[in-house]
Amino acid sequence: MMMMMTTIMMIMVFTVPVDCVKGQHVFIKSFNGKTFLFECNVSKDTVDKLKQLIADKLGFLVESQRLVFNKKELKEDKVLSDYNIKNNDTIYLFKKT
């Protein structure tokens, strides 16, 4: 007589509220060709907040930054997700002239 063995696999799924998501990132490709990684919450953080992070990390004044995603210049008062920016997307940084 052959015995059959049944294996039960348990998969656990955890749901985390969107505003608690950690580890979301965007890449900033600067005008000098270098790419930098910034941690942010794309559904909550504004363009202005991202510009401040760039100023803090790279030393470029907020007033001199121009951020572009998908051929659109980003406005300071908008949330990143307003531009359909998602985790790990690349945003381009230019100097204002």
N, C-alpha and C positions, 0 to 999 in steps of 0.2 A: 504494500500500500504506500502510495506517495503522499507526503504531507506538503501542503502548499503554505507558503509563508506570505503573509500580507504585510506590506510596509506602509505605514501611515506617515505622511509628511505633513508637518504643520508649518504653515507660513504665517508669519505675523506681520501685519501691516499697521504702521503707525501714521496717524494723521497729525500734521503740524499746522497750526494757523499760519496764514501767509505772512502776517506781520512778525512772526517769530522765526522766519526762515534765516538760517545762518549759512554762510558759505556761498552766497551768490556773488558773482564777480562780473566785471566788465573789463575789457582790455582797452587801453587808451594808446593809440598809435600817434606819436608826436610828429611834429613837423620835421624833426631831425632823423626820422626813421626808426627810432627806438619804440618798443612796445612795453607798456607797464600794466600790471594787474592791480585792480582796485576792488576791494570788497564793498558791496553796497546791496541794498534791497531795491531791486528794479521796480517793484510795484508800489513803493512807498517814498523813496528818495527823490528829491527834486534835482534838476540840472544844476541849480545853484549850489546844492550840497556837494554834488560831484565836483564842481569847479573848485570848491573850497578844499576838498580832499586833494585835488591835483595841486593846488597852491601849497598846501602843507607838505606834500611829499616831494614835489618837483621844483617848487620855488617860483612857478609862473604866476604872476598876479592874476586874480580873478578877472579884473577889468581887461586884461590883455588876451584872454582865452576866447577862442571861437571853437565850439564843439559841433561836429557834423556827423550825422548818422543817416544812412540811406539817402544821401544827397540833400538832406535838410539840415539847416542850422537849428540847433536846439535853443529854445528860449528858457531863461532862468527859472521862471515860475512854474514850469511844467514838470510833471513826474516823468521819470524815464520811461515807464510803460505807456505813457501817452503817445510815444513815438514807436511803440511796438518793440522796444528794446527788451531783450531777454537775457537770461543768464549766459555768460560767456560770449556775448556779442562784442564787436569791436567798434569803438567810437573814435573818430579822428579829431585830433587837436591841432588847431592852426593858431598862429599869432594874429591878433587884430592889427590892422595897419592904420 
